[in-house]
Amino acid sequence: MIPASMLAKKILVADDDAPTRIAISSMLKEAGYHVTEVKDGADALRHIQKENFDLAFLDIRMPELTGLQVLAEVRAGNSHPKVIIMTAYDTPENLLGAVREQAYDYLCKPFSSLEALDAADRALRHDACPPIEVISALPHWVELLIPCTREAADRIEAFMTHLEADLPLELRTSVGLALRELVLNAVEWGGKLDPNRKVRIAHVRTSRMLLYRVVDPGAGFSFEGLKHASVDKSSAESITEMATVREELGLRPGGFGIAMTRAIADELIYNEAQNEVILIKYLTRSAGALSEADKPI
């Protein structure tokens, strides 16, 4: 059920593909949103400049102007709706263009009307917070500064999963979960959920590995003092104690993030203060091992 406060939200849907545009618009209208439809980029930009939309769905490939061009013009103007980029061409270049231009979310076609509605609900339920800052947006090296919010952690997981679209789904999903846990720990503990503080995230891709580096703004921690979390394995008694500590601290249910991340990663390396961590996942058949062809002579 959509809260009454969200029913007055105005959404623009811009796509030259009529079936997609109509399907998304119909679902959003049925949910109670006010929806405007357009079929090219130039018309989308004119509407956004004239009206105060809360959210815009922009297809990348449209006549007149592409969705990314519209997004760039919007960011330079006075009207700043949240933007969800849509595309049938799920390439690193498109994704990184969306990240660079501060897109809120990214949907790869084909997707269902219900997925579009879910994306709209997520975008409109959250208040505005400081934007994600792009330090580097190359396919082999992505580096971002994100505000210390759980919402930003969720968005980063979605973007990074799309970035590795050429890898097996199971691998992308597991590494995405591990990254999300590291980022959630960083924004919750290092950043104290203060949106004005930033977590630095670097993604490095080579032919042999995925590497993520997460740097939080906190003073660090010690594994010995983590009564609220499971580092390796836990007994029934320690799980009960951990749940009690988390409840007293007002934390989300869980506490198994570090243990899960260690199980997924091939290498998990912390600095001395433990406010920086590197996660490595090898893409070779034997994790961490060089093949005969790769070994030095």
N, C-alpha and C positions, 0 to 999 in steps of 0.2 A: 504494500500500500504506500503510495507516494504521499508525504506530508502535505497538508493544505498550503503551507508556505511555499512549496515548490511548484504548485499548479499554475502560477502566473508567469513562470519562466518562459522566455522566448528563445526559440531554437531555429536556426537557419540550416537547411539541408541543401547542399550544392553538389549536383552530380549530373553529368550529361547522359548517364545510363538511366532511362526512365523507370524500368522495373525496380532497380535498386533504390532510386530516389523515392518512388511511390511507396515501396514496402517500408522503408525507414520512417517516412513521414506519417504513414498510416498508424504504425505502432506507437509513435510518439504522441500523436493526436488522441488515440484511444486511451493513452495513459493520462491525458489531461493537459499536456503541454500545448503552448501556442506555437505553431510551426509555419514557417515560410519556405517554399520550395523554389529553387532556381536551377537552370540547366547549364550555366557556363560561369567561368571565373570572374569575368568583368561584371556581370549582373550580381554575383555574390558580393563583390567588393562595394558596389554602389549601395546595396541594401545595408551592409554593415556600417558604411559611412553615414547613412541616413538614420538608422534605427539603433537602439541599444539592445542588442541581442546578448543573452547570457551564455549561449553556446552555439558553435557552428560546426557542422559536419562538412568537411571539404574533401572532395575527391582530388587526387593528385593530377590526373590527366583529364583536363577539361578544355574546351575551346576558349579562345581569347586570353585567359590567364590560367596557369596551373594552380592547384591548391596551395603549393608552397609559395608561389608568387603572391597569391592573395594573403597568405599568412604573414609574409614579410611586410606587405603594405599595411596590414592591420596593426602589426607591432609598432610601426612607425607613426601611426595615426593616434586619434584621440579615443576611439572606441576599442575596447580590449576584451572581447568575449573569449572564453576558453575555446580552444579549437581541437577537434578530433580529426586527424588525417585518415583518409581511406584510400586504399590502393589495391589493385590487382597485381602489382609488380613489387613483390616483397624483396627489395634489394637493400644492401647496406647503405647505398647512396641515398635512397628515398628515406629510410629510417633516420639516418644521420642528419639529413636535411630537416626532417620534422623536429628532431631534438634541438638542432642549432637554432631553429626559428621559434622555439618555446611552445611546440604543440603539447597539449595536455595528454593526449592519448593517440594511439595508432592502431587502426583496424585493417587487417589484411583480408581482402576478398578471396573466396566467398565467405561471408559471415551471415548469421541469421539476424532477423529483425530484433529478436530478443537480446542478442549480444549487443546490438546498437543501443537498445533501451537501457541495458545494464551499464554500458559505458556512459550514457547520458546521466543516469542516476548518480554514478560515482562522481562525475565531474561537478554536478550541481549541488551535491550534498556537502562539499567541502568549501570552506571560506577561502578567499584568496590568501596566498602566502608568498614569501619571496620566491622568485623564479629559480629554476635550475640553471646554473652557470656552466657554460661550455668552455673548457680549457683546450680540449683537442677533440676533433670529430673526424678522424681518419678511420677507415675500416679496420686497420690493424692496431690502432691506438685511440681509444676513446677515454677521455678524462673529464669528469664532471664535479662540480661542487653542488651538493643538494642541501636544502634546509632540513633541519632536524625534526622531521615529522614522519609519522607512520605512513601517511599518504604518499610522501615522496619515496619511501622505501618500496611501496607496492608498485609505483609507477616505474621505478628503475628496474625492478625485476621483469616487468612486462617488456620494456624497451630492450633489455639485454637478451631476453629470450628470443625476440624477433631478430636481433642482430646475428644470432648464430643459426639462422634458418637452414643452413646447409648441413647441420649436424643432426644426428638421430634425435627424435623427439624425447626419448627416455633420458638421453644425456643432457639435453637442453633443460629439461624439467628438473632433474636432480641438481644440476649446477645452479640453476635459477633459485631453487629453494635454499641451497647453501649460501648463495650470495645474499638473499633476502634476510636470512638469519644474522649474518655478519653486519649488514646495514642496519637492521632493527636494533641490534645490540649497540651499534655506534650512535644512533640517534637517541636511543632511550637512556643509555648510561653515560656515554661521552658527551652528548649534546643536551641531555636532560629535557628532551622534547621542546627545546627552545628554537622556534623557526628562524630566529635571527642568527643562530650558530650554524655552521656548515660542516658536513662530512665530505671528504674528498674521496672519490672513487675512480680508479683507473682500470681499464680493461685492455689487455694486450693479447693479441691473437697471432700465433705463428703456425707454421705447418705442423708442428709437433705438440703444441700445448695451448691451453687457455690459462691466462693469469689475471687474477683480480687483486687489487691492492685497495684496502679500505683504511682510511685515516680519520679518526674521530677527534673532536676538539677537547676531549677530556684529559685528565691527568693520568689515566691508565688504571689498571687493576691487577690483582693477584689471583691466580686460580685457587689458591688455598682459602681465600676469603669468599668464594662464590657459593654461599649457602642457598642462594636463590636459583642455582642452575646446576645441571648435571654435566660434568666435564667428560666423563667416560661412561661407565656403567653405574647403575644405581640399584640398591636393594629396595624392597617395599618400604622399609622404615625411612630410608633417606628420601624416597619420593614423597612420602607423606610430609616429612619435615620441610622439604623444598616447597611443596604446595602451600604450607602454612606461612612460610617466610614470604612467598610471592604475594599471598593475599594480604598480609600485613603491610607490605610495601606498595600495594595498589597496582601490581603488575599484571599484564595479560597472562592468561593460563599458558602453561608450557614449561620452559626451562630446560628443554632438551636440545636447544639449537646448536650449542657447541659440540655436543656428542654427535649429533646428526651430521654436522658439517665435517667433523673429523672423519666420519665414516664415508662421506661422499668424496672428499678431496684426496688427491694422491699426496699432496704436501700442504700443510697448514703451518705457516711460520709467523710467529709474533716477534715484535721488537722487545727491547728490555722492559719498557714501561707497559707494554701490551695495549697501547692505544693505536697501534698500527698492525695490520695483519695482511699476509699474502696467501692467497689460495691458488694452488696450481692443480690443473687437471690435464693429464697427458692424453694426447689424441692418437698416440702410436698403439699398436696391438699389445705390446707389453709395457704397461704404465711405468714410465721412468727409465726404461731400459733402451739402449741404443740397438738398432738392428745391425746385422753384420755389415750392411752397406754404409751405415752411418758412423761406424767406429773408425777412429783415426788409424792410419797405416803406421 
